[in-house]
Amino acid sequence: MTYKLRLTLITVVTLITLTLLHKKPWEGVDEASASSLSVGFLPVTCHLTCPVTDFATKSTTTGTRFVSQRFTEFPTVIEALKARKIDATFMLAPLAMVLREQGVPVRIVYLGHRDGSTVIVPKNSPAKTIRDLKGKTFARPSKYSNQYLVITKLMEDHGMQPEEINFVDMPPPDMPSALAAGAIDAYFIGEPHAAKAELNGTGRVLYHAKDIWPRFVSCVLVVRDELIEEHPEIVRDLVRGIAESGEWAEQNRLEAAKVAAPYFRQDQKLLEYVLTQPPDRVSYRMLTPTDEDMQGIMKYAVKAGILKKPLDISDLVDRRFIPEHIKPAEIDASK
């Protein structure tokens, strides 16, 4: 081999080595080339796995970066979803059903949580059951919320009619202050907006959702059909990320509160209270949407006049992306 040829080979090998050191392929996908998906959420613990997944994928070795997009009310979420400003979001289960009934191409691919909603009344209220709220003003997040359907069921169980309570729609963050000001007499919402009234000393728990409707489901993860058809690998990665973030949150509740607080723009101590007092106040396990879950929600959605008739579950729910085995996400909350 001539000197010139050896010199050329050495130069080529050196350039290749420097390129590899610069690119660092063993560290995963180059951030510039990784795909990104915005996922909508509200600052309620029903949606906690969304920002936790965002946090986790900042250091992911997979090809998708999930960015949580914060909203404060569901009407804005709907507008963004319909306009394809977002292709995935957490939303109220009955609302997802209504959108599907209206022809909006969305499907439920996973649940946000189990339980995690609470009925709050003023601290000095004499109310002991729902019957004691007859004629009172009761705030709900939306007519299309599962909280409203649970209250409809509870009123039915107590022999009451829906018109016996004055229901008003209100953004969740406004409920604790409205209760404190005497503008409403009760509200039913996903945490931490219920616990906030407890900690402020202005409200107390009348019912936990799990006491009315065991394994209660408020919110679901929905994606547009186009995303499923065009990028099924991203949907699969998203559902896996949400599932693993939920399992991590179950095992690391205080750390989960720390991670979520900046995304929620809420006090970390408030989130710690919700996730620990009691520990089963909200659960992030068993999040596969079952036929029984969907049928129960649709039954009362039809009774409440929200749906015209029950939907075909096979058309509403797509379970193909749910991982068979769920392990906790690898998250370092100290970062």
Contacts in CASP RR format, 6 or more apart in sequence:
PFRMAT RR
TARGET T0000
AUTHOR 0000-0000-0000
METHOD contacts of the structure
MODEL  1
MTYKLRLTLITVVTLITLTLLHKKPWEGVDEASASSLSVGFLPVTCHLTC
PVTDFATKSTTTGTRFVSQRFTEFPTVIEALKARKIDATFMLAPLAMVLR
EQGVPVRIVYLGHRDGSTVIVPKNSPAKTIRDLKGKTFARPSKYSNQYLV
ITKLMEDHGMQPEEINFVDMPPPDMPSALAAGAIDAYFIGEPHAAKAELN
GTGRVLYHAKDIWPRFVSCVLVVRDELIEEHPEIVRDLVRGIAESGEWAE
QNRLEAAKVAAPYFRQDQKLLEYVLTQPPDRVSYRMLTPTDEDMQGIMKY
AVKAGILKKPLDISDLVDRRFIPEHIKPAEIDASK
23 30 0 8 1.000
27 61 0 8 1.000
28 61 0 8 1.000
28 63 0 8 1.000
29 61 0 8 1.000
29 62 0 8 1.000
29 63 0 8 1.000
31 65 0 8 1.000
34 63 0 8 1.000
34 64 0 8 1.000
34 65 0 8 1.000
35 63 0 8 1.000
35 64 0 8 1.000
35 65 0 8 1.000
35 231 0 8 1.000
35 234 0 8 1.000
36 64 0 8 1.000
36 65 0 8 1.000
36 66 0 8 1.000
36 67 0 8 1.000
37 64 0 8 1.000
37 65 0 8 1.000
37 66 0 8 1.000
37 67 0 8 1.000
37 87 0 8 1.000
37 88 0 8 1.000
37 227 0 8 1.000
37 234 0 8 1.000
37 238 0 8 1.000
38 67 0 8 1.000
38 68 0 8 1.000
38 69 0 8 1.000
38 86 0 8 1.000
38 87 0 8 1.000
38 88 0 8 1.000
39 50 0 8 1.000
39 53 0 8 1.000
39 54 0 8 1.000
39 66 0 8 1.000
39 67 0 8 1.000
39 68 0 8 1.000
39 69 0 8 1.000
39 86 0 8 1.000
39 88 0 8 1.000
39 89 0 8 1.000
39 90 0 8 1.000
39 238 0 8 1.000
40 47 0 8 1.000
40 50 0 8 1.000
40 68 0 8 1.000
40 69 0 8 1.000
40 70 0 8 1.000
40 71 0 8 1.000
40 77 0 8 1.000
40 80 0 8 1.000
40 86 0 8 1.000
40 88 0 8 1.000
40 89 0 8 1.000
40 90 0 8 1.000
41 47 0 8 1.000
41 50 0 8 1.000
41 51 0 8 1.000
41 68 0 8 1.000
41 69 0 8 1.000
41 70 0 8 1.000
41 71 0 8 1.000
41 89 0 8 1.000
41 90 0 8 1.000
41 263 0 8 1.000
42 70 0 8 1.000
42 71 0 8 1.000
42 72 0 8 1.000
42 73 0 8 1.000
42 74 0 8 1.000
42 77 0 8 1.000
42 90 0 8 1.000
42 172 0 8 1.000
43 70 0 8 1.000
43 72 0 8 1.000
43 172 0 8 1.000
43 173 0 8 1.000
43 263 0 8 1.000
43 264 0 8 1.000
43 265 0 8 1.000
43 266 0 8 1.000
44 172 0 8 1.000
44 189 0 8 1.000
44 190 0 8 1.000
44 191 0 8 1.000
44 192 0 8 1.000
44 193 0 8 1.000
44 219 0 8 1.000
45 113 0 8 1.000
45 116 0 8 1.000
45 190 0 8 1.000
45 191 0 8 1.000
45 192 0 8 1.000
45 260 0 8 1.000
45 271 0 8 1.000
45 274 0 8 1.000
45 275 0 8 1.000
45 282 0 8 1.000
46 90 0 8 1.000
46 112 0 8 1.000
46 113 0 8 1.000
46 116 0 8 1.000
46 117 0 8 1.000
46 190 0 8 1.000
46 191 0 8 1.000
46 218 0 8 1.000
46 219 0 8 1.000
46 282 0 8 1.000
47 90 0 8 1.000
47 112 0 8 1.000
47 113 0 8 1.000
47 219 0 8 1.000
48 113 0 8 1.000
48 246 0 8 1.000
48 249 0 8 1.000
48 256 0 8 1.000
48 260 0 8 1.000
48 282 0 8 1.000
48 284 0 8 1.000
49 112 0 8 1.000
49 113 0 8 1.000
49 241 0 8 1.000
49 242 0 8 1.000
49 245 0 8 1.000
49 246 0 8 1.000
49 249 0 8 1.000
49 284 0 8 1.000
50 68 0 8 1.000
50 90 0 8 1.000
50 242 0 8 1.000
51 68 0 8 1.000
51 259 0 8 1.000
51 260 0 8 1.000
51 263 0 8 1.000
51 264 0 8 1.000
52 245 0 8 1.000
52 246 0 8 1.000
52 248 0 8 1.000
52 249 0 8 1.000
52 256 0 8 1.000
52 259 0 8 1.000
52 260 0 8 1.000
52 329 0 8 1.000
52 331 0 8 1.000
53 66 0 8 1.000
53 68 0 8 1.000
53 238 0 8 1.000
53 241 0 8 1.000
53 242 0 8 1.000
53 245 0 8 1.000
53 329 0 8 1.000
54 66 0 8 1.000
54 67 0 8 1.000
54 68 0 8 1.000
54 263 0 8 1.000
55 259 0 8 1.000
55 263 0 8 1.000
55 331 0 8 1.000
56 241 0 8 1.000
56 244 0 8 1.000
56 245 0 8 1.000
56 248 0 8 1.000
56 329 0 8 1.000
56 330 0 8 1.000
56 331 0 8 1.000
57 64 0 8 1.000
57 65 0 8 1.000
57 66 0 8 1.000
57 241 0 8 1.000
58 65 0 8 1.000
59 332 0 8 1.000
59 335 0 8 1.000
62 237 0 8 1.000
63 237 0 8 1.000
64 233 0 8 1.000
64 234 0 8 1.000
64 237 0 8 1.000
64 238 0 8 1.000
66 237 0 8 1.000
66 238 0 8 1.000
66 241 0 8 1.000
68 263 0 8 1.000
69 80 0 8 1.000
69 86 0 8 1.000
69 89 0 8 1.000
70 263 0 8 1.000
70 264 0 8 1.000
70 265 0 8 1.000
71 77 0 8 1.000
71 80 0 8 1.000
72 171 0 8 1.000
72 172 0 8 1.000
72 173 0 8 1.000
73 171 0 8 1.000
73 172 0 8 1.000
74 91 0 8 1.000
74 92 0 8 1.000
74 95 0 8 1.000
74 141 0 8 1.000
74 142 0 8 1.000
74 144 0 8 1.000
77 86 0 8 1.000
77 89 0 8 1.000
77 91 0 8 1.000
78 91 0 8 1.000
78 95 0 8 1.000
78 99 0 8 1.000
79 85 0 8 1.000
80 86 0 8 1.000
80 89 0 8 1.000
81 87 0 8 1.000
81 89 0 8 1.000
81 91 0 8 1.000
81 99 0 8 1.000
81 104 0 8 1.000
81 106 0 8 1.000
81 222 0 8 1.000
81 224 0 8 1.000
82 104 0 8 1.000
84 224 0 8 1.000
84 226 0 8 1.000
87 223 0 8 1.000
87 224 0 8 1.000
87 226 0 8 1.000
87 227 0 8 1.000
88 221 0 8 1.000
88 222 0 8 1.000
88 223 0 8 1.000
88 224 0 8 1.000
88 227 0 8 1.000
88 235 0 8 1.000
88 238 0 8 1.000
89 221 0 8 1.000
89 222 0 8 1.000
90 112 0 8 1.000
90 219 0 8 1.000
90 220 0 8 1.000
90 221 0 8 1.000
90 222 0 8 1.000
91 219 0 8 1.000
91 220 0 8 1.000
91 222 0 8 1.000
92 141 0 8 1.000
92 142 0 8 1.000
92 144 0 8 1.000
92 145 0 8 1.000
92 146 0 8 1.000
92 218 0 8 1.000
92 219 0 8 1.000
92 220 0 8 1.000
93 108 0 8 1.000
93 146 0 8 1.000
93 217 0 8 1.000
93 218 0 8 1.000
93 219 0 8 1.000
93 220 0 8 1.000
93 294 0 8 1.000
93 297 0 8 1.000
94 144 0 8 1.000
94 145 0 8 1.000
94 146 0 8 1.000
94 148 0 8 1.000
94 149 0 8 1.000
94 297 0 8 1.000
94 301 0 8 1.000
94 306 0 8 1.000
94 307 0 8 1.000
95 142 0 8 1.000
95 144 0 8 1.000
95 145 0 8 1.000
96 106 0 8 1.000
96 108 0 8 1.000
96 220 0 8 1.000
96 222 0 8 1.000
96 316 0 8 1.000
97 297 0 8 1.000
97 298 0 8 1.000
97 301 0 8 1.000
97 306 0 8 1.000
97 307 0 8 1.000
97 311 0 8 1.000
97 316 0 8 1.000
98 144 0 8 1.000
98 301 0 8 1.000
98 306 0 8 1.000
98 307 0 8 1.000
99 106 0 8 1.000
99 222 0 8 1.000
100 106 0 8 1.000
100 107 0 8 1.000
100 311 0 8 1.000
100 315 0 8 1.000
100 316 0 8 1.000
101 307 0 8 1.000
101 308 0 8 1.000
101 311 0 8 1.000
105 224 0 8 1.000
105 225 0 8 1.000
105 226 0 8 1.000
106 222 0 8 1.000
106 223 0 8 1.000
106 224 0 8 1.000
106 225 0 8 1.000
107 222 0 8 1.000
107 223 0 8 1.000
107 225 0 8 1.000
107 228 0 8 1.000
107 315 0 8 1.000
107 316 0 8 1.000
107 317 0 8 1.000
107 318 0 8 1.000
108 220 0 8 1.000
108 221 0 8 1.000
108 222 0 8 1.000
108 289 0 8 1.000
108 294 0 8 1.000
108 316 0 8 1.000
108 317 0 8 1.000
108 318 0 8 1.000
109 221 0 8 1.000
109 222 0 8 1.000
109 223 0 8 1.000
109 228 0 8 1.000
109 235 0 8 1.000
109 238 0 8 1.000
109 239 0 8 1.000
109 317 0 8 1.000
109 318 0 8 1.000
109 319 0 8 1.000
109 321 0 8 1.000
109 322 0 8 1.000
110 220 0 8 1.000
110 221 0 8 1.000
110 239 0 8 1.000
110 242 0 8 1.000
110 243 0 8 1.000
110 287 0 8 1.000
110 288 0 8 1.000
110 289 0 8 1.000
110 321 0 8 1.000
110 322 0 8 1.000
111 217 0 8 1.000
111 219 0 8 1.000
111 220 0 8 1.000
111 221 0 8 1.000
111 287 0 8 1.000
111 288 0 8 1.000
111 289 0 8 1.000
111 293 0 8 1.000
112 217 0 8 1.000
112 218 0 8 1.000
112 219 0 8 1.000
112 220 0 8 1.000
112 221 0 8 1.000
112 242 0 8 1.000
112 284 0 8 1.000
112 287 0 8 1.000
113 217 0 8 1.000
113 218 0 8 1.000
113 219 0 8 1.000
113 282 0 8 1.000
113 283 0 8 1.000
113 284 0 8 1.000
113 287 0 8 1.000
114 210 0 8 1.000
114 215 0 8 1.000
114 216 0 8 1.000
114 217 0 8 1.000
114 282 0 8 1.000
114 283 0 8 1.000
114 284 0 8 1.000
114 285 0 8 1.000
114 286 0 8 1.000
114 287 0 8 1.000
115 208 0 8 1.000
115 209 0 8 1.000
115 210 0 8 1.000
115 215 0 8 1.000
115 216 0 8 1.000
115 280 0 8 1.000
115 281 0 8 1.000
115 282 0 8 1.000
115 283 0 8 1.000
116 190 0 8 1.000
116 191 0 8 1.000
116 208 0 8 1.000
116 209 0 8 1.000
116 210 0 8 1.000
116 216 0 8 1.000
116 218 0 8 1.000
116 274 0 8 1.000
116 281 0 8 1.000
116 282 0 8 1.000
116 283 0 8 1.000
117 147 0 8 1.000
117 150 0 8 1.000
117 188 0 8 1.000
117 189 0 8 1.000
117 190 0 8 1.000
117 191 0 8 1.000
117 194 0 8 1.000
117 208 0 8 1.000
117 209 0 8 1.000
117 216 0 8 1.000
117 218 0 8 1.000
118 188 0 8 1.000
118 189 0 8 1.000
118 190 0 8 1.000
118 191 0 8 1.000
118 194 0 8 1.000
118 195 0 8 1.000
118 205 0 8 1.000
118 207 0 8 1.000
118 208 0 8 1.000
118 209 0 8 1.000
118 281 0 8 1.000
119 151 0 8 1.000
119 186 0 8 1.000
119 187 0 8 1.000
119 188 0 8 1.000
119 194 0 8 1.000
119 205 0 8 1.000
119 206 0 8 1.000
119 207 0 8 1.000
119 208 0 8 1.000
119 209 0 8 1.000
120 175 0 8 1.000
120 176 0 8 1.000
120 179 0 8 1.000
120 186 0 8 1.000
120 187 0 8 1.000
120 188 0 8 1.000
120 189 0 8 1.000
120 194 0 8 1.000
120 197 0 8 1.000
120 198 0 8 1.000
120 203 0 8 1.000
120 204 0 8 1.000
120 205 0 8 1.000
120 206 0 8 1.000
121 127 0 8 1.000
121 133 0 8 1.000
121 179 0 8 1.000
121 185 0 8 1.000
121 186 0 8 1.000
121 203 0 8 1.000
121 204 0 8 1.000
121 206 0 8 1.000
122 179 0 8 1.000
122 182 0 8 1.000
122 185 0 8 1.000
122 202 0 8 1.000
122 203 0 8 1.000
122 204 0 8 1.000
123 201 0 8 1.000
123 202 0 8 1.000
123 203 0 8 1.000
123 204 0 8 1.000
125 132 0 8 1.000
125 185 0 8 1.000
125 186 0 8 1.000
125 203 0 8 1.000
125 204 0 8 1.000
125 206 0 8 1.000
126 132 0 8 1.000
127 133 0 8 1.000
127 186 0 8 1.000
127 206 0 8 1.000
128 206 0 8 1.000
129 158 0 8 1.000
130 151 0 8 1.000
130 154 0 8 1.000
130 155 0 8 1.000
130 158 0 8 1.000
130 160 0 8 1.000
130 206 0 8 1.000
130 207 0 8 1.000
131 158 0 8 1.000
131 160 0 8 1.000
133 165 0 8 1.000
133 185 0 8 1.000
133 186 0 8 1.000
134 160 0 8 1.000
134 164 0 8 1.000
134 165 0 8 1.000
135 164 0 8 1.000
135 165 0 8 1.000
135 166 0 8 1.000
136 165 0 8 1.000
136 166 0 8 1.000
136 185 0 8 1.000
136 186 0 8 1.000
137 166 0 8 1.000
137 168 0 8 1.000
137 183 0 8 1.000
137 184 0 8 1.000
137 185 0 8 1.000
137 186 0 8 1.000
138 151 0 8 1.000
138 165 0 8 1.000
138 166 0 8 1.000
138 167 0 8 1.000
138 168 0 8 1.000
138 184 0 8 1.000
138 185 0 8 1.000
138 186 0 8 1.000
138 187 0 8 1.000
138 188 0 8 1.000
139 167 0 8 1.000
139 168 0 8 1.000
139 169 0 8 1.000
139 170 0 8 1.000
139 175 0 8 1.000
139 178 0 8 1.000
139 179 0 8 1.000
139 184 0 8 1.000
139 186 0 8 1.000
139 187 0 8 1.000
139 188 0 8 1.000
139 189 0 8 1.000
140 147 0 8 1.000
140 148 0 8 1.000
140 151 0 8 1.000
140 167 0 8 1.000
140 168 0 8 1.000
140 169 0 8 1.000
140 170 0 8 1.000
140 187 0 8 1.000
140 188 0 8 1.000
140 189 0 8 1.000
141 147 0 8 1.000
141 169 0 8 1.000
141 170 0 8 1.000
141 171 0 8 1.000
141 172 0 8 1.000
141 189 0 8 1.000
141 190 0 8 1.000
142 148 0 8 1.000
142 169 0 8 1.000
143 167 0 8 1.000
143 169 0 8 1.000
143 304 0 8 1.000
143 306 0 8 1.000
144 306 0 8 1.000
145 218 0 8 1.000
146 216 0 8 1.000
146 217 0 8 1.000
146 218 0 8 1.000
146 219 0 8 1.000
146 297 0 8 1.000
147 188 0 8 1.000
147 189 0 8 1.000
147 190 0 8 1.000
147 209 0 8 1.000
147 218 0 8 1.000
148 167 0 8 1.000
148 188 0 8 1.000
148 304 0 8 1.000
149 297 0 8 1.000
149 300 0 8 1.000
149 301 0 8 1.000
149 304 0 8 1.000
149 306 0 8 1.000
150 188 0 8 1.000
150 209 0 8 1.000
150 212 0 8 1.000
150 213 0 8 1.000
150 216 0 8 1.000
150 300 0 8 1.000
151 165 0 8 1.000
151 188 0 8 1.000
152 162 0 8 1.000
152 300 0 8 1.000
152 303 0 8 1.000
152 304 0 8 1.000
153 212 0 8 1.000
153 213 0 8 1.000
153 300 0 8 1.000
154 207 0 8 1.000
154 212 0 8 1.000
155 161 0 8 1.000
155 162 0 8 1.000
155 164 0 8 1.000
155 165 0 8 1.000
156 303 0 8 1.000
162 304 0 8 1.000
168 184 0 8 1.000
170 178 0 8 1.000
170 184 0 8 1.000
170 187 0 8 1.000
172 189 0 8 1.000
172 190 0 8 1.000
172 193 0 8 1.000
173 193 0 8 1.000
175 184 0 8 1.000
175 187 0 8 1.000
175 189 0 8 1.000
175 193 0 8 1.000
175 197 0 8 1.000
176 193 0 8 1.000
176 196 0 8 1.000
176 197 0 8 1.000
176 200 0 8 1.000
176 202 0 8 1.000
178 184 0 8 1.000
178 187 0 8 1.000
179 185 0 8 1.000
179 186 0 8 1.000
179 187 0 8 1.000
179 197 0 8 1.000
179 202 0 8 1.000
179 203 0 8 1.000
180 197 0 8 1.000
180 200 0 8 1.000
180 202 0 8 1.000
180 203 0 8 1.000
186 206 0 8 1.000
187 193 0 8 1.000
187 194 0 8 1.000
188 207 0 8 1.000
188 209 0 8 1.000
190 218 0 8 1.000
191 274 0 8 1.000
191 281 0 8 1.000
191 282 0 8 1.000
192 264 0 8 1.000
192 266 0 8 1.000
192 270 0 8 1.000
192 271 0 8 1.000
192 273 0 8 1.000
192 274 0 8 1.000
194 205 0 8 1.000
195 270 0 8 1.000
195 273 0 8 1.000
195 274 0 8 1.000
195 277 0 8 1.000
196 270 0 8 1.000
197 203 0 8 1.000
197 204 0 8 1.000
198 204 0 8 1.000
198 205 0 8 1.000
198 273 0 8 1.000
199 270 0 8 1.000
199 273 0 8 1.000
208 281 0 8 1.000
209 216 0 8 1.000
209 218 0 8 1.000
210 216 0 8 1.000
210 280 0 8 1.000
215 286 0 8 1.000
215 293 0 8 1.000
217 289 0 8 1.000
217 293 0 8 1.000
217 297 0 8 1.000
220 289 0 8 1.000
221 238 0 8 1.000
221 239 0 8 1.000
221 242 0 8 1.000
223 235 0 8 1.000
223 238 0 8 1.000
227 234 0 8 1.000
227 235 0 8 1.000
228 235 0 8 1.000
228 318 0 8 1.000
232 320 0 8 1.000
232 321 0 8 1.000
235 321 0 8 1.000
236 320 0 8 1.000
236 321 0 8 1.000
238 321 0 8 1.000
239 321 0 8 1.000
239 322 0 8 1.000
239 323 0 8 1.000
240 321 0 8 1.000
240 323 0 8 1.000
241 329 0 8 1.000
242 287 0 8 1.000
243 287 0 8 1.000
243 322 0 8 1.000
243 323 0 8 1.000
243 326 0 8 1.000
244 323 0 8 1.000
244 326 0 8 1.000
244 327 0 8 1.000
244 328 0 8 1.000
244 329 0 8 1.000
245 284 0 8 1.000
245 329 0 8 1.000
245 331 0 8 1.000
246 284 0 8 1.000
246 285 0 8 1.000
246 287 0 8 1.000
246 328 0 8 1.000
246 329 0 8 1.000
247 284 0 8 1.000
247 285 0 8 1.000
247 326 0 8 1.000
247 327 0 8 1.000
247 328 0 8 1.000
247 329 0 8 1.000
248 256 0 8 1.000
248 328 0 8 1.000
248 329 0 8 1.000
248 331 0 8 1.000
249 256 0 8 1.000
249 275 0 8 1.000
249 284 0 8 1.000
250 283 0 8 1.000
250 284 0 8 1.000
250 285 0 8 1.000
250 328 0 8 1.000
251 328 0 8 1.000
252 328 0 8 1.000
252 331 0 8 1.000
252 333 0 8 1.000
253 272 0 8 1.000
253 275 0 8 1.000
253 276 0 8 1.000
253 279 0 8 1.000
254 272 0 8 1.000
254 275 0 8 1.000
254 276 0 8 1.000
255 331 0 8 1.000
255 333 0 8 1.000
256 271 0 8 1.000
256 275 0 8 1.000
256 333 0 8 1.000
257 268 0 8 1.000
257 271 0 8 1.000
257 272 0 8 1.000
257 274 0 8 1.000
257 275 0 8 1.000
258 268 0 8 1.000
258 333 0 8 1.000
259 331 0 8 1.000
259 333 0 8 1.000
260 271 0 8 1.000
261 267 0 8 1.000
261 268 0 8 1.000
261 271 0 8 1.000
264 271 0 8 1.000
274 281 0 8 1.000
274 282 0 8 1.000
275 281 0 8 1.000
275 282 0 8 1.000
288 319 0 8 1.000
288 322 0 8 1.000
289 317 0 8 1.000
289 319 0 8 1.000
291 313 0 8 1.000
294 311 0 8 1.000
294 313 0 8 1.000
294 316 0 8 1.000
294 317 0 8 1.000
295 310 0 8 1.000
295 313 0 8 1.000
298 307 0 8 1.000
298 310 0 8 1.000
298 311 0 8 1.000
299 310 0 8 1.000
301 307 0 8 1.000
302 308 0 8 1.000
302 309 0 8 1.000
302 310 0 8 1.000
END
